[in-house]
Structures are given as C-alpha cells and as structure tokens.
Amino acid sequence: GRLVHHAAQAESRARRDRPRGGRARAPGLVATVLSAMPQEHERGLGGWQAEWEAVPELVLVAGDAAGAVAGALDALIVDPARMRANLDLTNGLVMAEAVMMRLAPQLGRTVAHERVGAACRRALTEGRSLCDVLADDAVVTRVLDRHEIERTLSPEAYLGAARAFVENTLARREIADLKRDIKRMDPNGDD
C-alpha cells in the first residue's frame, strides 16, 4: 500500500513537472533545428540527422505543454468579481493603451503616447485615478469628454477580438462534441 502511494505521488510529480522540463529543453531543440536549416545540394548528410531526433522531441514537448494547459483549464475557477477587483486595483492604468488608441487619430500617435504616459505617472504620483487626471488635461478633453474617458477606461469596452475568439472556440467545441456523440451512437460509422 505504501509503495503504491509513493509510486502514485512520483508519477503525479513527474506529470506535473514534465512541462517545466520541456521548457528547459525546448530552446536547445529549436537551436538544433535552426542550425540544420541551411540546405546543402540534394540534402546531404548532417542536417536531417540533427532534425531526426530534435523534431519529434519538440512535438513531445509541445504536447506536454498543451496537456499542462488543458489540465490547468480543467481546474480553472472563474471569479468575475475578483477579476474586476484586480482590474480596479490599477485605478484605470491597465486601460491606458485604450485611451492612447482613442486619442491617436486626432492628436497623433506620439502626442497621444506622451499625454497618456504623463497622465499615468501623475496618477501614480498623486494617488488619483487615471480618469480624473485625464479629465484635467485640456489637450485630452479637446478630443474626449469625461464620459468618453470613463467609457474608454472600461475594460468591457476594450475587448478587441476576444468575443470572436470565444465564439469560434465554442463553435469548434460544439462541433467536436457533436462528432463524439454521433460516433458514440454509431461506433462503426464514418467521421
């Protein structure tokens, strides 16, 4: 009983630590593949022998990493309230890029970057929210009023392509689930 328990613990540790080992091995394997890239005429000796061991090993490392991510996602607990609290800890600084992107078309990228950067430093130094500091900046308020600044600093307004990524992932998952269910109903059928 005790030996089985220790063996199970060792296997669990090995599974957990395997991606970390891959992280250490991957750069050397990539270097091997890259050094084999220059092609000789008719692919002479040297390059493919180096790739012969490195490429399958890289595939295993990538598989281990994907498995570790899948395991982490299975155990992931999403806490929207805590996520929001973490975002709010920054007093809007985490959304500085969104403001810069909104200002850039009217002020130019450089000026927008300088204004937002200065506002961030001032917000940190004075212990104020980025929204308040930006609302006090006459150059910024020529482009965005306080309401627009608040809306721009809202993380919900700056999701980029996240919705498309989520919908695409869910659609692929739904298709995979349907294929699995069909296969279960007819194990001898075609995919």
C-alpha positions, 0 to 999 in steps of 0.5 A: 500500500505504501509503495503504491502511494509513493509510486502514485505521488512520483508519477503525479510529480513527474506529470506535473513537472514534465512541462517545466522540463520541456521548457528547459529543453525546448530552446536547445531543440529549436537551436538544433533545428535552426542550425540544420536549416541551411540546405546543402545540394540534394540534402546531404548528410548532417542536417536531417540527422540533427532534425531526426531526433530534435523534431519529434522531441519538440512535438513531445514537448509541445504536447506536454505543454498543451496537456499542462494547459488543458489540465490547468483549464480543467481546474480553472475557477472563474471569479468575475468579481475578483477579476474586476477587483484586480482590474480596479486595483490599477485605478484605470492604468491597465486601460491606458493603451485604450485611451492612447488608441482613442486619442491617436487619430486626432492628436497623433500617435506620439502626442497621444503616447506622451499625454497618456504616459504623463497622465499615468505617472501623475496618477501614480504620483498623486494617488488619483485615478487615471480618469480624473487626471485625464479629465484635467488635461485640456489637450485630452478633453479637446478630443474626449469628454469625461464620459468618453474617458470613463467609457474608454477606461472600461475594460468591457469596452476594450475587448478587441477580438476576444468575443470572436475568439470565444465564439469560434472556440465554442463553435469548434467545441460544439462541433467536436462534441457533436462528432463524439456523440454521433460516433458514440451512437454509431461506433462503426460509422464514418467521421 
